[in-house]
Amino acid sequence: MEDVLFESETERDRAAIADYLSTVAESLRAGESITLRAGGNDLDLSVPDRATFEVKAEREGDELSVEFEIEWHESDGDSGDLRIE
């Protein structure tokens, strides 16, 4: 069973999306924790040194999407910190 801990969907221009993804990349590279914030909800996550990275492109009717997912088991430890604020 999936338990959604945080979710946010907003329309942004391409430059703002690139800035957000750059922040994620910089934080991953630095080994910092992620803090996701939206609508008064906060979630801190630490990505371990090794994790599964999935990229998926989909088409649903005339809508295209690309998804980036980083997945790990909580038991993998707290070997890296990622922060987005």
C-alpha positions in Angstrom: 0.0 0.0 0.0 1.3 3.4 -1.0 1.2 6.2 1.6 1.6 9.6 -0.1 3.8 11.7 2.3 3.9 14.9 0.1 2.5 16.0 -3.2 2.6 19.3 -5.1 1.6 20.1 -8.7 1.9 23.7 -10.0 2.3 25.2 -13.5 5.6 27.0 -13.9 7.6 28.3 -16.8 10.5 26.2 -18.2 13.2 28.4 -16.4 11.5 28.0 -13.0 11.4 24.2 -13.5 15.1 24.2 -14.5 15.9 26.2 -11.4 14.1 23.7 -9.2 15.8 20.7 -10.8 19.2 22.5 -10.4 18.5 23.0 -6.7 17.7 19.3 -6.4 20.9 18.4 -8.3 23.1 20.7 -6.2 21.7 19.3 -3.0 22.2 15.7 -4.1 25.8 16.5 -5.1 26.4 18.1 -1.7 24.8 15.3 0.3 22.3 17.6 1.9 18.7 16.6 3.0 15.6 17.6 1.1 13.0 19.7 2.7 9.8 19.8 0.6 7.4 22.6 1.4 4.0 23.5 0.0 0.8 24.7 1.5 2.0 24.5 5.0 3.2 20.9 4.6 6.9 20.2 5.2 8.7 16.9 4.7 12.4 16.3 5.3 14.1 13.4 3.4 17.7 12.1 3.3 18.8 10.3 0.2 21.4 7.6 0.8 24.7 7.5 -1.2 23.1 4.8 -3.5 19.5 4.8 -4.6 17.4 3.7 -7.6 16.9 6.5 -10.2 14.0 6.1 -12.7 13.2 8.3 -15.6 9.9 7.8 -17.4 8.3 9.6 -20.4 4.6 9.0 -21.0 1.8 10.1 -23.4 -1.8 10.2 -22.3 -3.9 11.4 -25.2 -2.4 14.7 -26.3 -0.5 15.2 -22.9 3.1 14.4 -22.6 5.0 14.0 -19.3 8.4 13.1 -18.0 8.9 11.8 -14.4 12.0 11.6 -12.3 12.0 9.3 -9.3 14.6 8.5 -6.7 13.7 5.5 -4.6 15.4 3.8 -1.6 14.5 1.7 1.4 14.4 3.4 4.8 16.7 0.6 6.0 19.4 1.8 3.6 20.5 4.3 6.3 21.0 8.0 6.4 24.2 8.2 4.4 23.4 11.4 2.5 21.4 14.6 3.1 19.4 16.4 0.4 17.6 19.7 1.0 15.2 21.7 -1.1 13.7 24.8 0.4 
